Amino acid sequence: MNRIAPLIFTITVLMLAGCQSTGVIPMDQDSYMIGKKDGSPGLGVSLSNKAEVYREANIFCREKGLEVNTLHVTTTPAMPGQLGSTELQFRCVSPGGVAQPLVKEPDKIIEIRDR
């Protein structure tokens, strides 16, 4: 029993440390980013982790009287031995704009050449 308690404590601390957010980090001129590891075990994408990143961005922009404009979002699913994560790059813009569709950049570009 004496060996189990420290192990449970260590696992709990590591899980809580894994779900820390970077907070809002300024990037180029008027753009920002937030990154967050998902502390919940399992496989796949954690929607609550992604929602928390957007929530943090909205609070940041709302304090300035602005709204979030997503520049790029990257979500890495959790796998055995690897925590999932979400990274959001955004700007704070004036409210009332027209929402533009988010265009996902391709992971690979394939070039087809004629011979």
N, C-alpha and C positions, 0 to 999 in steps of 0.2 A: 504494500500500500504506500510506503514511503517513497517508492520510485515512481509511482503513477501520478501523484500530485504535481511534482515538478514538470513532468512530461505534458500533462494537460495544461498547465500554466504557460509553458513555452509555446505550445500549439496555439493557444488563445492569443497570446501576444503577437505571434507571427501573422495570424489571420487579421487582427486589428491593424497591424502595421501595413499589411498588404492593401487595405482599402483606403489609404490616405490619398487625398487629392493634392495636386501640386499647387492648387489655388490659381488665381488668374495671373498669367505671366505676360507682360507686354512683349510683342514681337515687332514687326516693322510698322513704323509710323502709327497708324490707327487700328492695328490688328492685335489680337490677343489669342492665347491658347490656354487650355486647361487639360490636364491629363489625370487619369485616375485608374488605379489598379482595382480589380474586382476581388474583394476578399472572400466571397462565397465560393465554396467548393462546387465542383460539378463540371459538366461539359457544356459547350455552346456559349451563346452571347447572353449576358445579363442585361436585361432591359432596365432594371432598376439602377444599375451602374450608369448606363447611358442617360437615363432620366435625371440622375443626380448631377451629372456634368452640365446638362442643359439648365437645370434649376440654378446652379451656381452662376452660370453665365448670365441668365436672366436677372438675377439679383444684382449682379455687378452693373449691368447696363441700366436697369431700372433706377438705381441710385443716381445715375447721371441724367435721368429723364429720357432715356433712349431705349431702343429695342435691339435684340440679337439678330444679326445677319450672319448665317453660317457660311464660312468660306470652304471648310473641308472638315469632314469627320471620319475618323478611322476607328473601327471597332475590331478588336482582336478577340476571338472566342477563347474560352478556357479549354485546356486540354489536360490530360494527366501530367502532373508535374509542372504545370504552367498556369498562372493566374490569367484571366482575361483582362482586357483594359479598353478604355475609351479615351481618345484624344480629340478635342474639339478646337478648331481654329475659327475665330469669329471676329466680327467688327460690331461696334455699337453704332446704330444708325437712327436717324430721326423717325419717330413713330408715324404710321400711316402709309408706309410704302407698299408697293405691290409685291407680294411674295413671288420669288422666282424659283423655278424648280432646281433642286440640288443636282448638279451634274457630277456623277462619280467618275473619277479618273480611272482609266483602265490599268490593271495590274501589269499587263504585258501588251506591247504593240507588235503586231505581226505585219510585216511588209511582204506583199506579194509582187514579184517582179515578172514581167513578160520576158521571154527569151528571145 
